Amino acid sequence: MNGSQLRTVLWLRWRLSRNQWSRGGPVNAAIRVILVVLGLGIAVAGGAGGIFVGAVALARERPQMLLVVWDVIIGVFLFAWMIGLLTEIQRSETIDLGRLLHLPVSLKNIFLINYLASHLSLSVILFLPAMLGLAAGLMWSKGWPMVLLFPLALSFLFMVTAWTYCLRGWLIALMVNQRRRRAMIAGVTIVAVLLGQLPNLLNLARPWHQGRPRTNQAGPPGHATSAPQSPNQKLALPPALLTAHKFVPPLWVGNGALGLAVGDAWPALGGSLGACLIGALGLRRAYRSTVRFYQGEQTRAAAKPPPAPRAVETGRKPFLERTVPGVPDDTGALALASFRSLTRAPEVKMMLAINVIMPLIFGALFLARGRAAPGDAARPFFATGAVAFTFMSLVQLLFNQFGFDREGFRSLVLLPTPRRHILLAKNLALLPIGAGMGLVFLGLAAAALRVPVLAVLAAGVQLAGAFLLLSMAGNFVSVMAPYRIAPGSMKPTKAPAKVKALIVLSHLLFPLAMVPIFIPPTLGLLSEYLGWLPAGPVNLLLSLIWLAVVACLYWRSLASLGSFLQRREKDILQAVTQEVE
């Protein structure tokens, strides 16, 4: 590829990006400019902070401390890099190679441009200037041999980004099947969450008394206790850890800093060379796999014989042919179809699995710590809090009920079904999910904290009332500020600034929507405190009254919100079906 071709390709990419920015409006363009300036400011501040730490804070520290500092920086960087990888696990090419295969251009140059563009991530902006600044500060305080930390840090970054790019290229070929792609993204995210909670799980596996610090016992008279070690004493590192630094590539940076501090430059030189070789191998493999993918070599497969027809089951209706009692047939059919769509969506499974796993882990950790049991007056509030926590995890589903339909929303527009029935069907589709999670959390809280029976029944009534209240709010927000959810993730596509502001505002006001469910247990506690009636019956009675009022308001709101949905159908259709480049 000659210079004119390269300039043309880069100009075309810049023009497409500029069109995307201008299409979002002046507010989005201003927000992008602010984010760019903020990123540059963070990078400059990180570099200055690294220089200060290296030149002042670590000026008189022992060599082992340099190894520890670099290990901590590398560990935090890898953790942040992994989070960014999971956020967008499939690579998004800056320049699509598939559109250039028929042109007389070199794909290697385009591949290198895409690889360099992949470095524009938050992790690199945060950590690379800090690493280079720390190396400059150490060179100022420890001497000129520390200049070898610059190629060592850059080669480490090259190694990580090259193999990450190779991993993303491999995932592209593996995720051609969209259902397999989404299921893999959900599975990888759940595994990452479990691995992140592995220390807590290991802490739960051992008795709590073993983790408590031992108290100092007084010795016999005349026995002198050992004095605490001063921070200036030599930092002792296990020999196995020092040996691991010689063979584990992510630890080569700390090992090189330790070697330079004691006057040995070979660990830094060997680490730089080894990281460059490993990165070059990963980049070469990434290029070969990318070219094979775009040329169709990895997607060719032998034709499979058609599957044998399955025997038709008799005596059992298919799920979508069942009826929902108490609602019209069209509403029941739409509710069943929406529920099946939600249960099959990997992104919804991922969100629900994380929202179930995290409370169970932290709840078990709280109980294993041996905390004091709450008083009788506080136990009803724990049951009500379990109800509120249930809907905290479902707020994105409740407040964006059409964002997961995407192209399927066209079918809803063409249906002759009254629009209030569509909203009712959407709420019924979420009812089993919300009720199931709420009853599980409520049962666990009741069993672990020994909540009274009347308080549990009142919390169950509050669960139904909270669902109806949030359904009303969710119907309004879903019609007012719809946005498309990218397939395979919970990340919304690019939305106008007004829609983003309304989304943030609705999420911030969610705690206020949960205030009414805490009124019955509060009034029950006040009644018992004043000596009028016991707290349990008052809590249950007020919860039933509140449920009746909310149910009446919900039923009356369906007509007006259905008319509102009919007026905004075209805007919702454009928002949830339009794909953004």
VENMOBEL-V550183 format. One record per residue. SS is DSSP state (H for helix, E for strand, C for the rest). D_CENTER is the distance of its C-alpha to the mean C-alpha in Angstrom with 1 decimal. Layout:
ss:SS d_center:D_CENTER
ss:SS d_center:D_CENTER
This chain:
ss:C d_center:39.9
ss:C d_center:42.1
ss:H d_center:41.2
ss:H d_center:41.8
ss:H d_center:39.5
ss:H d_center:36.7
ss:H d_center:37.2
ss:H d_center:37.2
ss:H d_center:33.9
ss:H d_center:32.3
ss:H d_center:33.9
ss:H d_center:32.7
ss:H d_center:29.1
ss:H d_center:29.5
ss:H d_center:31.3
ss:H d_center:28.5
ss:H d_center:25.9
ss:H d_center:28.4
ss:H d_center:28.9
ss:H d_center:25.2
ss:H d_center:25.2
ss:H d_center:28.5
ss:H d_center:27.5
ss:C d_center:24.8
ss:C d_center:27.6
ss:H d_center:28.7
ss:H d_center:26.1
ss:H d_center:23.2
ss:H d_center:25.4
ss:H d_center:26.0
ss:H d_center:22.3
ss:H d_center:21.9
ss:H d_center:24.9
ss:H d_center:23.7
ss:H d_center:20.4
ss:H d_center:22.6
ss:H d_center:25.0
ss:H d_center:22.4
ss:H d_center:21.0
ss:H d_center:24.6
ss:H d_center:25.3
ss:H d_center:22.5
ss:H d_center:23.8
ss:H d_center:27.3
ss:H d_center:26.5
ss:H d_center:24.8
ss:H d_center:27.9
ss:H d_center:30.2
ss:H d_center:28.5
ss:H d_center:28.7
ss:H d_center:32.4
ss:H d_center:33.1
ss:H d_center:31.6
ss:H d_center:33.4
ss:H d_center:36.7
ss:H d_center:37.0
ss:H d_center:34.8
ss:C d_center:35.2
ss:C d_center:38.8
ss:C d_center:40.5
ss:C d_center:38.0
ss:C d_center:38.9
ss:H d_center:37.6
ss:H d_center:35.5
ss:H d_center:33.4
ss:H d_center:32.6
ss:H d_center:31.2
ss:H d_center:29.0
ss:H d_center:27.7
ss:H d_center:26.9
ss:H d_center:25.2
ss:H d_center:22.9
ss:H d_center:22.1
ss:H d_center:21.5
ss:H d_center:19.3
ss:H d_center:17.0
ss:H d_center:17.1
ss:H d_center:16.2
ss:H d_center:13.2
ss:H d_center:11.9
ss:H d_center:13.0
ss:H d_center:11.2
ss:H d_center:7.8
ss:H d_center:9.2
ss:H d_center:10.6
ss:H d_center:7.7
ss:H d_center:6.3
ss:C d_center:9.8
ss:C d_center:11.5
ss:C d_center:14.7
ss:C d_center:16.9
ss:C d_center:18.0
ss:C d_center:21.7
ss:C d_center:23.2
ss:C d_center:26.5
ss:C d_center:26.8
ss:H d_center:29.2
ss:H d_center:30.1
ss:H d_center:31.9
ss:C d_center:34.0
ss:C d_center:35.3
ss:C d_center:38.5
ss:C d_center:39.2
ss:C d_center:41.3
ss:C d_center:38.6
ss:C d_center:37.3
ss:H d_center:33.8
ss:H d_center:33.5
ss:H d_center:33.4
ss:H d_center:30.8
ss:H d_center:28.7
ss:H d_center:29.0
ss:H d_center:28.1
ss:H d_center:24.9
ss:H d_center:24.2
ss:H d_center:25.0
ss:H d_center:22.9
ss:C d_center:19.8
ss:C d_center:20.4
ss:C d_center:19.5
ss:C d_center:16.0
ss:H d_center:14.9
ss:H d_center:15.3
ss:H d_center:18.8
ss:H d_center:19.8
ss:H d_center:19.0
ss:H d_center:20.5
ss:H d_center:23.2
ss:H d_center:25.5
ss:H d_center:25.1
ss:H d_center:26.2
ss:H d_center:29.1
ss:H d_center:30.1
ss:H d_center:30.2
ss:H d_center:32.3
ss:H d_center:34.6
ss:H d_center:35.0
ss:H d_center:35.9
ss:H d_center:38.3
ss:H d_center:39.9
ss:H d_center:40.3
ss:H d_center:40.8
ss:C d_center:42.7
ss:H d_center:42.6
ss:H d_center:41.6
ss:H d_center:38.0
ss:H d_center:37.9
ss:H d_center:36.8
ss:H d_center:33.4
ss:H d_center:32.6
ss:H d_center:33.0
ss:H d_center:31.4
ss:H d_center:28.1
ss:H d_center:28.2
ss:H d_center:28.9
ss:H d_center:26.0
ss:H d_center:23.7
ss:H d_center:25.5
ss:H d_center:25.1
ss:H d_center:21.3
ss:H d_center:20.8
ss:H d_center:23.5
ss:H d_center:22.2
ss:H d_center:18.7
ss:H d_center:20.4
ss:H d_center:22.4
ss:H d_center:19.5
ss:H d_center:18.0
ss:H d_center:21.6
ss:H d_center:22.0
ss:H d_center:19.0
ss:H d_center:20.5
ss:H d_center:23.7
ss:H d_center:22.1
ss:C d_center:20.0
ss:C d_center:23.0
ss:C d_center:23.0
ss:H d_center:20.3
ss:H d_center:20.0
ss:H d_center:19.8
ss:H d_center:17.2
ss:H d_center:14.8
ss:H d_center:15.7
ss:H d_center:15.0
ss:H d_center:11.5
ss:H d_center:10.8
ss:H d_center:12.9
ss:H d_center:11.6
ss:H d_center:8.0
ss:H d_center:10.0
ss:H d_center:12.4
ss:H d_center:10.1
ss:H d_center:9.1
ss:H d_center:12.9
ss:H d_center:14.0
ss:H d_center:12.3
ss:C d_center:14.2
ss:H d_center:17.3
ss:H d_center:19.2
ss:H d_center:19.0
ss:H d_center:20.2
ss:H d_center:23.0
ss:H d_center:23.9
ss:H d_center:24.3
ss:H d_center:26.5
ss:C d_center:29.1
ss:C d_center:31.4
ss:H d_center:30.4
ss:H d_center:33.9
ss:H d_center:33.4
ss:H d_center:30.6
ss:C d_center:32.7
ss:C d_center:34.6
ss:C d_center:38.3
ss:C d_center:40.7
ss:C d_center:43.5
ss:C d_center:46.7
ss:C d_center:50.0
ss:C d_center:52.3
ss:C d_center:56.0
ss:C d_center:58.2
ss:C d_center:58.7
ss:C d_center:55.6
ss:C d_center:53.6
ss:C d_center:49.8
ss:C d_center:47.9
ss:C d_center:46.8
ss:C d_center:43.1
ss:C d_center:42.2
ss:C d_center:42.1
ss:C d_center:39.1
ss:C d_center:41.4
ss:C d_center:42.2
ss:C d_center:41.0
ss:C d_center:37.4
ss:C d_center:37.9
ss:C d_center:35.4
ss:C d_center:35.7
ss:H d_center:37.5
ss:H d_center:35.0
ss:H d_center:32.3
ss:H d_center:34.6
ss:H d_center:35.3
ss:H d_center:31.7
ss:H d_center:31.3
ss:H d_center:34.0
ss:H d_center:32.3
ss:C d_center:28.5
ss:H d_center:27.5
ss:H d_center:24.6
ss:H d_center:27.2
ss:H d_center:29.9
ss:H d_center:29.2
ss:H d_center:29.9
ss:H d_center:32.9
ss:H d_center:34.2
ss:H d_center:34.0
ss:H d_center:35.9
ss:H d_center:38.5
ss:H d_center:39.1
ss:H d_center:39.5
ss:C d_center:42.3
ss:C d_center:43.9
ss:C d_center:42.6
ss:C d_center:41.1
ss:H d_center:40.8
ss:H d_center:37.4
ss:H d_center:35.9
ss:H d_center:37.9
ss:H d_center:37.1
ss:H d_center:33.3
ss:H d_center:33.3
ss:H d_center:35.3
ss:H d_center:33.3
ss:H d_center:29.9
ss:H d_center:31.5
ss:H d_center:32.9
ss:H d_center:29.7
ss:H d_center:27.8
ss:H d_center:30.7
ss:H d_center:30.6
ss:H d_center:26.9
ss:H d_center:27.6
ss:H d_center:30.7
ss:H d_center:29.0
ss:H d_center:26.2
ss:H d_center:29.1
ss:H d_center:31.1
ss:H d_center:28.3
ss:H d_center:27.3
ss:H d_center:30.9
ss:H d_center:31.5
ss:H d_center:28.7
ss:H d_center:29.9
ss:C d_center:33.5
ss:C d_center:32.5
ss:C d_center:33.6
ss:C d_center:30.4
ss:C d_center:30.3
ss:C d_center:33.9
ss:C d_center:34.5
ss:C d_center:37.6
ss:C d_center:38.2
ss:C d_center:37.5
ss:C d_center:40.1
ss:C d_center:39.4
ss:C d_center:38.2
ss:C d_center:40.9
ss:C d_center:41.0
ss:C d_center:39.7
ss:C d_center:42.2
ss:C d_center:41.8
ss:C d_center:41.0
ss:C d_center:43.4
ss:C d_center:43.3
ss:C d_center:39.6
ss:C d_center:38.1
ss:C d_center:34.9
ss:H d_center:31.9
ss:H d_center:32.1
ss:H d_center:35.9
ss:C d_center:35.6
ss:C d_center:36.4
ss:C d_center:34.7
ss:C d_center:37.5
ss:C d_center:38.3
ss:C d_center:36.8
ss:C d_center:38.4
ss:H d_center:38.0
ss:H d_center:36.0
ss:H d_center:33.5
ss:H d_center:33.2
ss:H d_center:32.8
ss:H d_center:30.0
ss:H d_center:28.2
ss:H d_center:28.5
ss:H d_center:27.3
ss:H d_center:24.2
ss:H d_center:23.4
ss:H d_center:23.9
ss:H d_center:21.7
ss:H d_center:18.8
ss:H d_center:19.4
ss:H d_center:19.6
ss:C d_center:16.4
ss:H d_center:14.0
ss:H d_center:11.0
ss:H d_center:12.5
ss:H d_center:13.2
ss:H d_center:9.7
ss:H d_center:8.8
ss:H d_center:12.2
ss:H d_center:12.2
ss:H d_center:9.3
ss:H d_center:11.1
ss:H d_center:14.3
ss:H d_center:13.7
ss:H d_center:12.6
ss:H d_center:15.6
ss:H d_center:17.9
ss:H d_center:17.2
ss:H d_center:17.6
ss:H d_center:20.4
ss:H d_center:22.2
ss:H d_center:21.8
ss:H d_center:23.3
ss:H d_center:26.2
ss:H d_center:26.8
ss:C d_center:27.4
ss:C d_center:30.5
ss:C d_center:29.9
ss:C d_center:32.8
ss:C d_center:32.8
ss:C d_center:32.5
ss:C d_center:35.7
ss:H d_center:37.0
ss:H d_center:36.3
ss:H d_center:32.6
ss:H d_center:31.8
ss:H d_center:31.7
ss:H d_center:29.1
ss:H d_center:26.8
ss:H d_center:27.3
ss:H d_center:26.6
ss:H d_center:23.5
ss:H d_center:22.2
ss:H d_center:22.8
ss:H d_center:21.0
ss:H d_center:17.9
ss:H d_center:17.9
ss:H d_center:17.7
ss:H d_center:15.1
ss:C d_center:12.6
ss:C d_center:14.5
ss:H d_center:14.9
ss:H d_center:13.1
ss:H d_center:15.3
ss:H d_center:18.3
ss:C d_center:18.2
ss:C d_center:17.7
ss:C d_center:19.8
ss:C d_center:21.1
ss:C d_center:18.0
ss:C d_center:17.5
ss:C d_center:21.2
ss:H d_center:21.3
ss:H d_center:24.7
ss:H d_center:25.6
ss:H d_center:26.2
ss:H d_center:29.4
ss:H d_center:30.8
ss:H d_center:30.2
ss:H d_center:32.1
ss:H d_center:35.0
ss:C d_center:35.3
ss:C d_center:38.4
ss:C d_center:36.5
ss:C d_center:36.7
ss:H d_center:33.5
ss:H d_center:33.5
ss:H d_center:33.4
ss:H d_center:30.3
ss:H d_center:28.5
ss:H d_center:29.9
ss:H d_center:28.7
ss:H d_center:25.1
ss:H d_center:25.3
ss:H d_center:27.0
ss:H d_center:24.3
ss:H d_center:21.7
ss:H d_center:24.4
ss:H d_center:24.2
ss:H d_center:20.4
ss:H d_center:20.7
ss:H d_center:24.0
ss:H d_center:23.0
ss:H d_center:20.0
ss:H d_center:22.1
ss:H d_center:25.1
ss:H d_center:23.2
ss:H d_center:21.9
ss:H d_center:25.3
ss:H d_center:27.2
ss:H d_center:25.3
ss:H d_center:25.9
ss:H d_center:29.5
ss:H d_center:30.3
ss:H d_center:28.8
ss:H d_center:30.3
ss:C d_center:33.4
ss:C d_center:32.9
ss:C d_center:36.2
ss:H d_center:36.7
ss:H d_center:37.4
ss:H d_center:34.2
ss:H d_center:32.2
ss:H d_center:34.1
ss:H d_center:33.5
ss:H d_center:29.7
ss:H d_center:29.9
ss:H d_center:31.8
ss:H d_center:29.3
ss:H d_center:26.5
ss:H d_center:28.5
ss:H d_center:29.3
ss:H d_center:25.8
ss:H d_center:24.7
ss:H d_center:27.6
ss:H d_center:27.0
ss:H d_center:23.4
ss:H d_center:24.5
ss:H d_center:27.0
ss:H d_center:24.6
ss:H d_center:22.1
ss:H d_center:25.0
ss:H d_center:26.0
ss:H d_center:22.6
ss:H d_center:21.9
ss:H d_center:25.3
ss:H d_center:25.3
ss:C d_center:21.9
ss:C d_center:20.7
ss:C d_center:18.2
ss:C d_center:17.3
ss:E d_center:14.0
ss:C d_center:13.8
ss:C d_center:14.7
ss:C d_center:12.5
ss:C d_center:9.1
ss:C d_center:8.2
ss:C d_center:8.9
ss:E d_center:12.4
ss:C d_center:15.3
ss:C d_center:17.4
ss:C d_center:19.0
ss:C d_center:22.0
ss:H d_center:21.8
ss:H d_center:23.5
ss:H d_center:21.0
ss:H d_center:18.1
ss:H d_center:20.2
ss:H d_center:20.9
ss:H d_center:17.3
ss:H d_center:16.6
ss:H d_center:19.9
ss:H d_center:19.4
ss:H d_center:16.2
ss:H d_center:18.2
ss:C d_center:21.2
ss:H d_center:19.6
ss:H d_center:21.0
ss:H d_center:24.4
ss:H d_center:24.2
ss:C d_center:23.9
ss:C d_center:27.0
ss:H d_center:29.6
ss:H d_center:28.6
ss:H d_center:29.5
ss:H d_center:32.9
ss:H d_center:34.7
ss:H d_center:34.0
ss:H d_center:34.9
ss:H d_center:38.2
ss:H d_center:38.9
ss:H d_center:38.6
ss:H d_center:40.8
ss:H d_center:43.4
ss:H d_center:43.7
ss:H d_center:44.0
ss:H d_center:46.8
ss:C d_center:48.6
ss:C d_center:48.4
ss:C d_center:46.5
ss:C d_center:44.1
ss:H d_center:40.4
ss:H d_center:39.4
ss:H d_center:41.6
ss:H d_center:40.9
ss:H d_center:37.1
ss:H d_center:37.5
ss:H d_center:40.1
ss:H d_center:38.1
ss:H d_center:35.0
ss:H d_center:37.2
ss:H d_center:38.6
ss:H d_center:35.3
ss:H d_center:34.0
ss:H d_center:37.2
ss:H d_center:36.8
ss:H d_center:33.2
ss:H d_center:34.2
ss:H d_center:37.1
ss:H d_center:35.0
ss:H d_center:32.5
ss:H d_center:35.3
ss:H d_center:37.0
ss:H d_center:33.9
ss:H d_center:33.4
ss:H d_center:36.4
ss:H d_center:35.5
ss:H d_center:31.9
ss:H d_center:33.1
ss:H d_center:35.5
ss:H d_center:32.7
ss:H d_center:30.7
ss:H d_center:33.8
ss:H d_center:34.3
ss:C d_center:30.8
ss:H d_center:30.5
ss:H d_center:31.0
ss:H d_center:28.5
ss:H d_center:25.8
ss:H d_center:26.9
ss:H d_center:26.6
ss:H d_center:23.1
ss:H d_center:21.5
ss:H d_center:23.6
ss:C d_center:23.8
ss:C d_center:21.8
ss:C d_center:21.1
ss:C d_center:21.8
